[in-house]
Amino acid sequence: PEQEKIVAELDCLSYIIEKKKQQLKEYDTLAQSIFYEMFGNPIDNEKGWERERLGNIGEIIAGSTPSTTDETNWGGNVNWVTPAELDVQLYYGETIRKITEKASKSLILMPIGTVLLSSRAPIGKIAITTVPMCCNQGFKNIVCGNRVNNIFLYYYLMLTMDDIKALGRGATFKEVSKKSICDYKIFAPPVSLQQEFASKIEAIEKQKELIKQSIAETETLFNSRMEFYFN
């Protein structure tokens, strides 16, 4: 009976965690559905939005890696991001590695709200910056102009990522060039409509954050009960 009680408790906690993770997936599906409902499929463009070069409506920024043999380039307070750091996420803030002011002088410090887009190793990781940062050579990032909302652009790129990956060239590993990203054509509906979409997404993200917090708390409880019973 005691074993059954322990198993029932742990199973209950595991079930709660899995259900909450499923909720996160459902919110992601909802966000994509809202995009399709408001703007149509970005590939088919059945609503007939006019397309134009991404380079015309945003500034495309690449980066580089400061010399790793020069210790004065590293350990500063300037954020510096690599594709390996990004996961599946809408926003990204403080980076794992940081460079010094000296090292950043040869790079472009991207503003808050920049859409990160990894262009190699691998192609296709995306996020929106919540702090100013520089990046390595594995990105072709977009600083949005006043005609495109960064949350709208994030979802547009995410939903057309297969097309973007197909732009990759190279024998050793595929890389998307800056010119290819500049020339990549997207549609940009009225900004007011993009902002309406962004507001809906921000509301979804708030709910997702609450769920993630609940998952973390439940996982902590699960681990503590495991330790209590088996250590």
KOLTOR-698487 format. One line per field, with one value per residue: residue number from 0; y, z, x of N, C-alpha, C in turn; residue in one letter; chain. Coordinates in Angstrom, 3 decimals, padded with zeros to 6 digits. Layout:
# KOLTOR-698487
nr	c(NUM:...)
n_yy	c(Y:...)
n_zz	c(Z:...)
n_xx	c(X:...)
ca_yy	c(Y:...)
ca_zz	c(Z:...)
ca_xx	c(X:...)
c_yy	c(Y:...)
c_zz	c(Z:...)
c_xx	c(X:...)
rest	c(a:...)
kette	c(A:...)
//
This chain:
# KOLTOR-698487
nr	c(0:1:2:3:4:5:6:7:8:9:10:11:12:13:14:15:16:17:18:19:20:21:22:23:24:25:26:27:28:29:30:31:32:33:34:35:36:37:38:39:40:41:42:43:44:45:46:47:48:49:50:51:52:53:54:55:56:57:58:59:60:61:62:63:64:65:66:67:68:69:70:71:72:73:74:75:76:77:78:79:80:81:82:83:84:85:86:87:88:89:90:91:92:93:94:95:96:97:98:99:100:101:102:103:104:105:106:107:108:109:110:111:112:113:114:115:116:117:118:119:120:121:122:123:124:125:126:127:128:129:130:131:132:133:134:135:136:137:138:139:140:141:142:143:144:145:146:147:148:149:150:151:152:153:154:155:156:157:158:159:160:161:162:163:164:165:166:167:168:169:170:171:172:173:174:175:176:177:178:179:180:181:182:183:184:185:186:187:188:189:190:191:192:193:194:195:196:197:198:199:200:201:202:203:204:205:206:207:208:209:210:211:212:213:214:215:216:217:218:219:220:221:222:223:224:225:226:227:228:229:230)
n_yy	c(-001.222:001.248:001.629:001.839:004.206:006.032:005.797:006.668:009.344:010.407:009.819:011.450:014.029:013.917:013.702:016.185:017.875:017.044:017.673:020.449:021.066:020.287:022.230:024.436:023.797:023.916:026.617:027.627:026.593:027.967:030.609:030.495:029.899:032.234:033.985:032.904:033.297:036.091:037.038:035.173:032.370:032.661:031.660:030.948:033.295:034.037:036.182:038.197:040.160:042.740:041.995:042.648:043.351:042.195:043.648:046.215:047.027:046.684:046.772:044.831:042.998:041.673:039.817:039.188:037.281:038.355:038.332:035.396:034.902:037.167:038.329:040.671:041.101:039.743:038.886:041.217:043.606:043.644:042.250:039.297:037.204:033.789:031.338:028.854:029.352:029.898:028.756:027.315:030.021:033.144:035.519:036.759:037.413:038.294:037.248:034.246:034.460:037.317:040.349:042.851:046.489:047.407:045.291:045.391:047.595:047.049:045.839:045.783:047.125:045.811:047.006:046.794:044.658:043.752:041.314:038.268:036.058:033.064:032.163:030.111:026.946:026.217:026.947:029.042:029.479:031.646:034.715:037.443:040.268:041.342:042.940:045.197:043.918:042.315:040.105:036.898:035.606:033.980:034.906:036.680:039.322:041.247:044.568:046.099:048.367:051.192:050.046:047.431:045.150:043.661:041.277:040.309:039.873:037.907:035.675:035.451:034.756:032.374:030.751:030.505:029.208:026.972:027.827:029.792:028.294:026.895:028.714:028.477:028.013:026.229:023.940:022.564:023.349:024.606:027.978:031.015:033.863:037.409:038.969:037.281:037.265:039.982:040.194:038.511:038.114:039.436:039.905:042.878:043.738:046.403:048.411:048.779:046.499:044.540:045.252:044.750:041.985:041.470:042.267:040.302:038.097:038.805:038.661:035.922:035.040:035.918:034.232:031.828:032.156:032.053:029.400:028.093:028.821:027.480:024.848:024.640:024.889:022.638:020.603:020.978:020.252:017.569:016.508:016.916:015.231:012.782:012.656:012.599:010.135:008.215:008.655)
n_zz	c(000.000:000.746:-001.246:-003.466:-002.855:-003.020:-005.733:-006.902:-006.104:-007.371:-010.018:-010.387:-010.181:-012.394:-014.419:-014.246:-015.009:-017.680:-018.829:-018.642:-020.264:-022.649:-022.866:-023.449:-026.047:-027.307:-027.086:-028.755:-031.186:-031.367:-031.665:-034.209:-035.695:-035.408:-036.857:-039.486:-039.797:-039.754:-041.707:-043.709:-045.465:-045.529:-047.592:-049.765:-049.943:-050.199:-049.720:-051.174:-050.507:-051.121:-052.029:-051.037:-051.042:-048.215:-047.369:-047.959:-046.050:-043.637:-041.722:-042.449:-040.486:-039.865:-038.074:-036.199:-034.815:-032.178:-031.737:-030.220:-028.944:-027.788:-024.728:-023.801:-025.157:-024.080:-021.489:-020.725:-020.492:-022.601:-024.440:-026.437:-028.916:-030.013:-032.471:-031.186:-028.670:-028.856:-028.522:-028.983:-028.964:-028.293:-027.304:-026.486:-024.132:-021.906:-022.798:-022.991:-023.287:-023.051:-024.393:-024.407:-024.261:-025.933:-027.803:-028.961:-030.573:-033.183:-034.093:-034.726:-032.527:-031.815:-031.535:-028.905:-029.685:-032.127:-034.703:-034.430:-036.634:-037.380:-039.690:-040.368:-039.245:-036.929:-039.854:-039.357:-036.638:-034.578:-032.822:-030.713:-029.635:-026.265:-025.009:-025.797:-028.117:-029.581:-032.246:-033.472:-036.530:-037.476:-038.106:-039.781:-039.106:-038.460:-038.189:-037.566:-039.626:-039.713:-040.908:-040.427:-037.934:-035.275:-034.007:-035.743:-037.948:-036.892:-036.698:-039.376:-040.589:-039.219:-040.135:-042.763:-042.894:-044.184:-046.817:-046.433:-045.467:-047.772:-049.215:-048.488:-049.167:-050.013:-049.630:-047.481:-045.197:-045.094:-045.759:-045.457:-047.378:-046.830:-048.908:-049.944:-047.862:-047.812:-050.313:-050.043:-050.334:-048.669:-047.411:-046.121:-044.297:-043.396:-040.760:-038.459:-038.390:-038.099:-035.551:-034.042:-034.236:-032.913:-030.310:-029.563:-029.548:-027.525:-025.317:-025.285:-024.774:-022.159:-020.785:-021.347:-019.945:-017.304:-017.221:-017.687:-015.368:-013.508:-014.317:-013.694:-010.889:-010.229:-011.151:-009.411:-007.019:-007.618:-007.847:-005.242:-003.801:-004.879:-003.911:-001.200:-000.922:-001.927:-001.250)
n_xx	c(000.817:001.949:003.875:002.186:000.898:003.007:003.696:001.310:001.225:003.548:002.948:000.734:001.873:003.593:001.717:000.457:002.558:003.003:000.526:000.546:002.698:001.607:-000.334:001.243:002.084:-000.371:-000.976:001.022:000.171:-002.233:-001.309:-000.120:-002.378:-003.853:-002.239:-002.530:-005.267:-005.529:-003.742:-003.442:-001.925:001.538:003.082:001.380:-000.074:-002.834:-004.460:-003.479:-001.527:000.844:004.145:007.547:011.113:012.894:015.048:014.276:012.519:013.634:016.702:019.476:021.660:024.835:027.426:030.474:033.241:035.149:038.724:039.754:042.075:042.881:042.663:041.599:039.301:037.212:034.796:033.587:030.888:029.170:026.635:026.812:025.855:025.436:024.363:024.060:023.071:020.378:017.017:013.785:011.962:010.358:011.453:014.758:017.294:019.765:023.003:025.079:027.865:030.001:031.333:033.941:033.863:035.837:036.135:033.615:033.622:034.259:032.025:028.438:026.155:023.204:019.846:017.292:014.605:015.395:015.192:016.514:018.157:019.419:021.886:023.517:024.764:022.891:020.819:018.047:017.216:015.394:014.630:013.582:015.291:015.707:017.425:020.132:022.543:025.455:026.548:027.748:029.265:027.307:024.752:022.072:020.582:017.561:016.746:013.883:012.064:009.766:007.606:007.167:006.268:008.046:007.210:005.281:007.006:008.700:006.935:006.223:008.679:009.178:007.113:007.740:010.105:011.190:011.508:013.435:015.598:016.140:017.555:020.140:023.596:026.610:029.362:030.659:029.119:025.781:024.922:023.146:023.282:023.875:022.886:020.918:019.034:018.385:017.174:015.040:011.609:008.820:005.465:003.967:001.461:-000.926:000.408:-001.101:-002.675:-000.728:000.185:-002.067:-002.135:000.301:-000.349:-002.166:-000.467:001.331:-000.345:-000.835:001.780:002.143:000.406:001.677:004.065:003.172:002.353:004.794:006.133:004.576:005.076:007.803:007.684:006.179:007.852:009.985:008.761:008.190:010.800:011.717:010.033:010.782:013.391:012.854:011.525:013.327:015.982)
ca_yy	c(000.000:002.431:001.761:002.322:005.605:006.793:005.794:007.495:010.752:010.772:009.787:012.636:015.167:013.750:013.995:017.641:018.459:016.746:018.435:021.848:021.139:020.208:023.546:025.313:023.462:024.397:028.074:027.857:026.319:029.079:031.785:030.306:029.972:033.651:034.557:032.463:033.909:037.528:037.394:034.103:031.597:033.522:031.043:031.072:034.699:034.025:037.478:039.110:041.260:043.058:041.572:043.421:042.872:042.391:044.707:047.532:047.385:046.471:046.793:043.500:043.137:040.470:040.039:038.446:036.848:039.006:037.400:034.634:034.860:038.446:038.269:041.962:041.131:038.901:039.079:042.560:043.685:043.768:040.968:038.777:035.982:032.799:030.512:027.724:029.768:030.057:027.592:027.716:031.074:034.415:036.568:036.356:038.536:038.229:036.184:033.427:035.082:038.771:040.944:044.153:047.668:047.423:044.324:045.737:048.729:046.553:045.189:046.624:046.838:045.782:047.531:045.963:044.454:043.178:039.925:037.426:034.970:032.362:031.905:028.910:026.154:025.879:027.981:029.047:029.829:033.040:035.267:038.906:040.687:042.169:043.810:045.430:042.878:042.032:038.694:036.327:035.582:033.022:035.549:037.789:039.817:042.306:045.682:046.444:049.758:051.564:049.399:046.022:044.848:042.559:040.023:039.853:039.354:036.655:034.596:035.303:033.989:031.028:029.986:030.328:028.840:026.021:028.624:030.465:027.264:026.525:029.722:028.153:027.539:025.847:022.525:022.021:023.553:025.574:029.315:031.975:035.109:038.656:039.367:036.448:037.757:041.298:040.007:037.652:038.935:039.174:040.936:043.667:044.347:047.651:048.284:048.658:045.097:043.826:045.553:044.012:040.608:041.448:042.357:038.977:037.214:039.183:038.109:034.484:034.849:036.095:032.980:030.794:032.370:031.537:027.943:027.683:028.961:026.390:023.618:024.647:024.642:021.240:019.775:021.092:019.427:016.172:016.133:016.871:014.025:011.671:012.629:012.202:008.721:007.266:008.966)
ca_zz	c(000.000:000.793:-002.587:-004.349:-002.506:-003.575:-007.189:-007.244:-005.930:-008.416:-011.288:-010.418:-010.484:-013.774:-015.277:-014.234:-015.806:-019.096:-019.272:-018.788:-021.473:-023.767:-022.954:-024.143:-027.469:-027.802:-027.239:-029.964:-032.314:-031.410:-032.206:-035.650:-036.268:-035.458:-037.998:-040.721:-039.877:-040.005:-042.863:-044.686:-045.539:-046.116:-048.813:-050.834:-049.997:-050.828:-049.534:-052.176:-050.010:-051.987:-051.478:-051.394:-050.469:-046.781:-047.200:-048.128:-044.894:-042.427:-041.904:-042.229:-039.749:-039.581:-036.994:-036.284:-033.534:-031.816:-031.553:-028.972:-028.316:-027.104:-023.515:-023.563:-025.899:-023.444:-020.072:-020.472:-020.179:-023.847:-024.841:-027.720:-029.051:-031.044:-032.743:-030.256:-027.458:-029.068:-028.502:-029.539:-028.055:-028.943:-026.835:-025.931:-023.438:-021.540:-023.498:-022.183:-023.351:-023.193:-024.876:-023.834:-025.092:-026.950:-028.847:-029.610:-031.477:-034.561:-034.371:-034.626:-031.355:-032.279:-030.520:-028.409:-030.691:-033.348:-034.961:-034.678:-037.583:-037.620:-041.124:-040.543:-038.051:-038.123:-040.420:-038.975:-035.270:-034.533:-031.544:-030.659:-028.536:-025.202:-024.572:-026.907:-028.207:-030.814:-032.595:-034.256:-037.973:-037.807:-038.158:-040.633:-038.275:-039.057:-037.388:-038.282:-039.848:-039.187:-041.693:-040.058:-036.507:-035.096:-033.677:-037.028:-038.760:-036.266:-037.109:-040.829:-040.868:-038.668:-040.958:-044.107:-042.648:-045.186:-047.958:-046.057:-045.423:-049.154:-049.751:-048.031:-050.150:-049.447:-049.718:-046.144:-044.484:-045.758:-045.165:-046.202:-047.505:-046.511:-050.097:-050.050:-046.887:-048.297:-051.487:-049.711:-050.394:-047.717:-047.458:-044.895:-044.230:-042.627:-039.456:-037.418:-038.349:-037.509:-034.116:-033.447:-034.114:-031.871:-029.003:-029.269:-029.239:-026.210:-024.321:-025.245:-024.128:-020.715:-020.280:-021.436:-018.854:-016.083:-017.302:-017.510:-013.944:-012.827:-014.628:-012.903:-009.492:-010.105:-011.304:-008.149:-006.044:-008.012:-007.483:-003.781:-003.332:-005.265:-002.968:000.107:-000.894:-002.390:-000.776)
ca_xx	c(000.000:002.797:004.446:001.129:000.664:004.133:003.556:000.147:001.610:004.504:002.223:-000.115:002.732:004.047:000.568:000.273:003.644:002.756:-000.648:000.939:003.528:000.664:-000.956:002.188:002.003:-001.664:-000.851:001.832:-000.718:-003.185:-000.616:000.009:-003.726:-004.217:-001.511:-003.187:-006.593:-005.426:-002.905:-003.392:-000.689:002.576:003.609:000.387:-000.516:-004.150:-005.116:-002.959:-000.706:001.984:005.428:008.736:012.366:013.052:016.034:013.649:011.688:014.422:018.155:020.046:022.918:025.621:028.377:031.729:033.789:036.416:039.839:039.657:043.401:043.061:041.843:040.942:038.036:036.202:034.506:033.074:029.457:028.407:026.054:027.286:025.069:025.749:023.185:023.939:022.364:018.944:016.147:012.492:011.548:010.033:012.366:016.049:017.910:021.175:023.719:025.983:029.196:029.982:032.573:034.262:033.596:036.890:035.800:032.349:033.798:034.330:030.745:027.249:025.329:021.820:018.922:016.193:013.563:015.961:014.826:017.682:017.936:020.680:022.036:024.327:025.107:022.129:019.958:016.646:016.845:014.953:014.196:013.567:016.165:015.124:018.516:021.063:023.563:026.179:026.406:028.850:029.058:026.265:023.440:021.673:019.495:016.751:016.247:012.658:011.723:008.445:006.561:007.010:006.324:008.999:006.512:004.737:008.111:009.126:006.046:006.326:009.895:009.032:006.184:008.322:011.498:011.671:011.956:014.682:016.644:016.455:018.470:021.490:024.568:027.891:029.693:030.922:027.863:024.921:024.837:022.341:024.039:023.189:022.148:019.721:018.053:017.937:016.317:013.900:010.401:007.751:004.427:003.840:000.129:-000.942:001.068:-002.129:-003.078:000.411:000.211:-003.188:-001.635:001.331:-001.012:-002.716:000.662:001.862:-001.271:-000.551:003.078:001.953:-000.174:002.707:005.013:002.545:002.393:006.196:006.434:003.882:005.808:009.038:007.332:005.749:009.050:010.726:008.045:008.405:012.174:011.842:009.355:011.649:014.507:012.300:011.170:014.331:017.342)
c_yy	c(001.282:002.694:002.341:003.808:006.493:006.914:006.707:008.983:011.208:010.777:011.024:013.879:015.110:014.101:015.502:018.320:018.259:017.528:019.897:022.040:021.075:021.541:024.529:025.070:023.990:025.906:028.419:027.631:027.449:030.312:031.676:030.413:031.416:034.331:034.194:033.138:035.381:037.848:036.355:033.374:032.451:032.952:031.288:032.511:034.822:035.346:038.562:040.303:041.491:042.665:042.544:042.899:043.174:043.520:046.104:047.985:047.107:046.517:045.423:043.643:041.770:040.789:039.290:038.069:037.588:037.959:036.716:034.521:036.149:038.505:039.573:042.091:040.491:039.218:040.472:042.539:043.891:042.382:040.594:037.391:035.102:031.959:029.383:028.071:029.754:028.721:028.009:028.746:032.344:035.478:035.972:037.576:038.365:037.014:035.436:034.062:036.581:039.258:042.305:045.276:047.748:046.505:044.728:046.864:048.301:045.858:046.210:046.193:046.942:046.250:046.473:045.851:043.941:041.722:039.155:036.315:034.297:031.931:030.739:028.228:026.385:027.113:027.892:029.275:031.314:033.419:036.788:039.341:041.561:043.081:044.092:044.339:042.886:040.548:038.207:036.265:034.637:033.602:036.500:038.350:040.996:043.318:046.239:047.957:050.032:050.924:047.938:045.852:043.622:041.236:039.445:039.211:038.030:035.498:034.379:034.432:032.552:030.158:029.792:029.831:027.829:026.754:029.300:029.467:026.863:027.528:029.425:027.584:027.172:024.352:021.905:022.152:024.656:026.897:030.198:033.305:036.317:039.119:038.576:036.902:039.118:041.144:039.168:038.511:038.466:040.168:041.612:044.361:045.666:047.455:048.114:047.210:044.238:044.027:044.860:042.552:040.502:041.494:041.009:038.012:037.530:038.654:036.602:034.222:035.010:034.824:031.858:030.935:031.848:030.012:027.432:027.772:027.824:025.062:023.528:024.329:023.180:020.291:019.817:020.221:017.947:015.700:016.028:015.626:012.773:011.530:012.142:010.697:007.782:007.573:008.834)
c_zz	c(000.000:-000.574:-003.560:-004.098:-003.110:-005.091:-007.621:-007.151:-007.058:-009.797:-011.460:-010.796:-011.929:-014.757:-015.378:-015.118:-017.294:-019.639:-019.489:-020.000:-022.724:-023.963:-023.698:-025.646:-028.077:-027.981:-028.480:-031.214:-032.485:-032.043:-033.723:-036.346:-036.400:-036.637:-039.305:-040.900:-040.296:-041.333:-043.982:-044.632:-046.206:-047.375:-049.978:-051.040:-050.682:-050.665:-050.435:-051.661:-050.962:-051.295:-051.891:-050.633:-048.970:-046.506:-047.359:-046.889:-043.563:-042.740:-041.541:-041.633:-039.526:-038.461:-037.225:-034.880:-033.262:-031.573:-030.184:-028.263:-027.574:-025.913:-023.240:-024.330:-025.133:-021.972:-019.721:-020.130:-021.423:-024.272:-026.251:-027.890:-030.178:-031.293:-031.738:-029.011:-027.626:-029.053:-029.210:-028.589:-028.840:-028.578:-026.338:-025.353:-023.184:-022.163:-022.558:-022.124:-023.572:-023.643:-024.242:-024.785:-026.227:-028.113:-029.634:-030.626:-032.939:-034.984:-034.303:-033.401:-031.781:-031.183:-030.024:-029.507:-032.014:-033.492:-035.324:-035.650:-037.862:-039.083:-041.420:-039.183:-036.838:-038.704:-039.752:-037.537:-035.231:-033.124:-031.664:-029.443:-027.536:-024.566:-025.796:-026.930:-029.559:-031.112:-033.342:-035.730:-038.416:-037.933:-039.343:-039.985:-038.922:-037.997:-038.137:-038.435:-039.342:-039.963:-041.343:-038.561:-036.292:-034.735:-034.930:-037.869:-038.209:-036.767:-038.613:-041.179:-040.379:-039.587:-042.388:-044.016:-043.661:-046.424:-047.666:-046.024:-046.836:-049.819:-049.387:-049.140:-049.436:-049.490:-048.332:-045.255:-045.194:-045.002:-046.077:-046.209:-047.114:-047.696:-050.243:-049.085:-047.318:-049.423:-051.206:-049.618:-049.390:-047.983:-046.099:-044.907:-043.449:-041.217:-038.338:-037.269:-037.748:-035.999:-033.378:-033.237:-032.977:-030.479:-028.591:-028.860:-027.861:-025.096:-024.172:-024.508:-022.615:-020.090:-020.300:-020.300:-017.540:-016.061:-017.079:-016.042:-013.152:-013.069:-013.774:-011.437:-009.277:-010.241:-010.045:-007.071:-006.336:-007.570:-005.974:-003.209:-003.695:-004.267:-001.588:000.177:-001.130:-001.969:000.736)
c_xx	c(000.857:003.434:003.409:000.832:001.756:003.997:002.407:000.497:002.536:003.847:001.349:000.702:003.232:002.936:000.348:001.319:003.383:001.571:-000.289:001.848:002.657:-000.047:-000.053:002.132:000.701:-001.651:-000.024:000.987:-001.732:-002.550:-000.481:-001.349:-004.191:-003.520:-002.220:-004.546:-006.507:-004.738:-002.908:-002.060:000.394:003.213:002.649:-000.075:-001.877:-004.902:-004.536:-002.187:000.473:003.280:006.531:009.944:012.417:014.044:015.465:012.891:012.382:015.904:018.716:021.441:023.561:026.610:029.668:032.173:035.094:037.500:039.751:041.000:043.719:042.121:041.112:039.626:036.880:036.021:034.043:031.596:028.592:027.919:026.506:026.697:025.592:024.496:022.968:023.131:020.851:018.233:014.867:011.898:011.245:011.053:013.683:016.745:019.386:021.857:024.657:027.371:029.047:031.356:032.770:033.862:034.607:036.542:034.561:032.496:033.870:033.033:029.616:026.451:023.864:020.873:017.948:015.134:014.073:015.509:016.091:017.296:019.267:020.744:022.972:024.492:024.200:021.434:018.587:016.266:016.486:014.514:014.205:014.371:015.414:016.168:019.385:022.127:024.254:026.012:027.638:028.452:027.947:024.872:023.317:020.412:018.772:016.333:015.057:012.510:010.314:007.294:006.355:007.200:007.196:008.320:005.859:005.846:008.616:008.256:006.077:007.537:009.779:008.173:006.678:009.762:012.040:012.188:013.289:015.835:017.083:017.399:019.923:022.358:025.864:028.100:029.868:029.697:027.091:024.922:024.000:023.081:023.196:022.351:020.859:018.634:017.523:016.924:015.077:012.641:009.352:006.623:004.332:002.480:000.176:-000.390:000.043:-002.593:-001.971:000.436:-000.923:-002.788:-000.625:000.715:-001.590:-001.600:001.233:000.965:-001.053:000.757:002.980:001.375:000.855:003.718:004.463:002.596:003.807:006.601:005.804:004.586:007.067:008.752:006.930:006.929:009.911:010.085:008.258:009.787:012.355:011.170:010.160:012.803:014.044:012.079:012.343:015.770:017.435)
rest	c(p:e:q:e:k:i:v:a:e:l:d:c:l:s:y:i:i:e:k:k:k:q:q:l:k:e:y:d:t:l:a:q:s:i:f:y:e:m:f:g:n:p:i:d:n:e:k:g:w:e:r:e:r:l:g:n:i:g:e:i:i:a:g:s:t:p:s:t:t:d:e:t:n:w:g:g:n:v:n:w:v:t:p:a:e:l:d:v:q:l:y:y:g:e:t:i:r:k:i:t:e:k:a:s:k:s:l:i:l:m:p:i:g:t:v:l:l:s:s:r:a:p:i:g:k:i:a:i:t:t:v:p:m:c:c:n:q:g:f:k:n:i:v:c:g:n:r:v:n:n:i:f:l:y:y:y:l:m:l:t:m:d:d:i:k:a:l:g:r:g:a:t:f:k:e:v:s:k:k:s:i:c:d:y:k:i:f:a:p:p:v:s:l:q:q:e:f:a:s:k:i:e:a:i:e:k:q:k:e:l:i:k:q:s:i:a:e:t:e:t:l:f:n:s:r:m:e:f:y:f:n)
kette	c(A:A:A:A:A:A:A:A:A:A:A:A:A:A:A:A:A:A:A:A:A:A:A:A:A:A:A:A:A:A:A:A:A:A:A:A:A:A:A:A:A:A:A:A:A:A:A:A:A:A:A:A:A:A:A:A:A:A:A:A:A:A:A:A:A:A:A:A:A:A:A:A:A:A:A:A:A:A:A:A:A:A:A:A:A:A:A:A:A:A:A:A:A:A:A:A:A:A:A:A:A:A:A:A:A:A:A:A:A:A:A:A:A:A:A:A:A:A:A:A:A:A:A:A:A:A:A:A:A:A:A:A:A:A:A:A:A:A:A:A:A:A:A:A:A:A:A:A:A:A:A:A:A:A:A:A:A:A:A:A:A:A:A:A:A:A:A:A:A:A:A:A:A:A:A:A:A:A:A:A:A:A:A:A:A:A:A:A:A:A:A:A:A:A:A:A:A:A:A:A:A:A:A:A:A:A:A:A:A:A:A:A:A:A:A:A:A:A:A:A:A:A:A:A:A:A:A:A:A:A:A)
//
